[in-house]
Amino acid sequence: MTMQKLLLSGSDVFYALNETRSSDLGKSWTKPHEHDSFARQVVGADSDKLPTGASIAPQLLQAGDETTVCDFTPQWHAASQRLLGLGHTVWYRDNRVMHVRPRGIAYAVYDAPAKQWAAWNTVDLPAEPKFQCAGSGSVQRVDLPGGDVLIPIYYKEPTQTQYAVTVVRCRFDGRTLDYVEYGDELTVPIKRGLYEPSLTQFQGRYYLTMRNDDHGYVSVSDDGLHFTPQRQWTFDDGSDLGNYNTQQHWVTHSNGLFLVYTRRGANNDHVFRHRAPLFIARVDPDKLQVIRATEQILVPERGARLGNFGVVEVSPNETWVTVTEWMQPAGVEKHGSDNSVFVAKLRWNRPNQLFGRTDLQSVQSTPWDKIKPYFSPPRPWQGKLGSYKSPLEFADGTKAQSSADWLRRRAEIVNEWEGLLGKWPPLITEPDVEILETTRRENFTQHRIRFNWTPNEKTTGYLLIPDGEGPRPAVVTVYYEPETAIGLGNANRDFALQLVRRGFVALS
């Protein structure tokens, strides 16, 4: 479990990441241990070497500015068998958060044998002003079957005040997290817009919950990138959920979707932004509403806020929600809070089939749904086909309008290509075929043959002819060597064999 020291006399002034470990499912914990790899980095006066993440917007920095990572959330990445943590950078000047500052998606990989986080880095996003202040602090991500990662982020130009939310698809190879594309942009024209998003996948759809200064918001998507317009969180009776200016997170089980949140109206007006107690309730995934009758208190209110928390799946039978009492503002301790760390254990009465799955979509969807995201070009390249002209356009700019025109255009293309590559040799329409060996197999005859495949070269191959009267459709199968395609080589690549079994003549 990760945590950070906080300066109580400041606002969001964090220090290096700490870690505590349990080897007995939370019955006991080690003392917090600080990780040097997350120590603050400083902008030097004369050095050309900038701190990590400074290159996002170096013009905003000056000597003495400091940076580290905050709101860091580890999650197991099954495809790479690595523990991948996400957070975002924070910058300080005179030990105060800079109002106009860079912000980047920070990540680090855990070195299990050394029990140490490797040096953290930031994701290279498109070179646009709005991504100079883009963060992924306290978010929940979704790992796709192939290892790609869907990361919800919030961003703005550094000098602006209103955030927007999007989901970024990244590729992770076990060491480096690389940007691929980003999806729809969601925001509302209310104060700071939408921020601190969290994403989950449930029954083939993607659900996004977002923070706003006045309300919590939710949206849904079929592909994790393109979302419906955001809507305010409400109870199933239509009344406002009461969550505001605080993050919410998902608890996802194969048989149900749940939201963890804070809200007004719980005899908690003395709590900063009503950020305690911590509630959990079931979500109606179709109506995008919280089912009021299922609401219960997960972590009690003792004066201190509980707004920053994490969710982790521990086993098919258990999910944890972890949170600490944030001892600001002064005086919260008079209600009983003492900076305790809570581990709220949810024990399921049915095993969570999603636990440990690298193919979350397969629980409720088809193989086609699983591979569908990989058959679309990245968003920045969609519709950008380059300055290539139509193959129907003649060299003089006119276009082929009929089949006769196409024959002339085709001849023009052939002439152009042969001018570049040389004349194509004449087709061998009546090859001299020599049968070297004949074998009877299943429902077909296999001939091992030798023939001219160029005017000056011969090759050997296999001609497979199915039983019965012709004529038959014929297919040439091209592979590294002919034996594999006829079923005498590597498994699952016997293309010619499968064709002849279905009545095709096959040449391998």
Secondary structure, DSSP 8 states (H G I E B T S, - for coil): -EEEEE-TTSSS-EEEEEE---SSTTS-----EE-GGGS-EE--SS-S---TTGGGSGGG--TT-EEEEEEEEEEEETTTTEEEEEEEEEEEETTEE-SS--B-EEEEEEETTTTEE---EE----S-GGGGEEE-TT---EE-TTS-EEEEEEEE-TT---BEEEEEEEEE-SS-EEEEEE---B--SSTTBSEEEEEEEETTEEEEEEE-SS-EEEEEESSSSSB---EE-BBTTS-B----SS--EEEEETTEEEEEE--SSSS-TTSGGG--SEEEEEEETTTTEE-GGG-EEEE---SSB--SEEEEEEETTEEEEEEE-B--STTGGGGT--S-EEEEEEE-SS--TTTT-S-GGGGTS-HHHHHGGGGS--GGGTT---S---TTB-TTS-B--SHHHHHHHHHHHHHHHHHHH-------SS---EEEEEEEETTEEEEEEEEEEETTEEEEEEEEEESS-S---EEE---SSHHHHTTSSSTT--HHHHHHHTT-EEE-
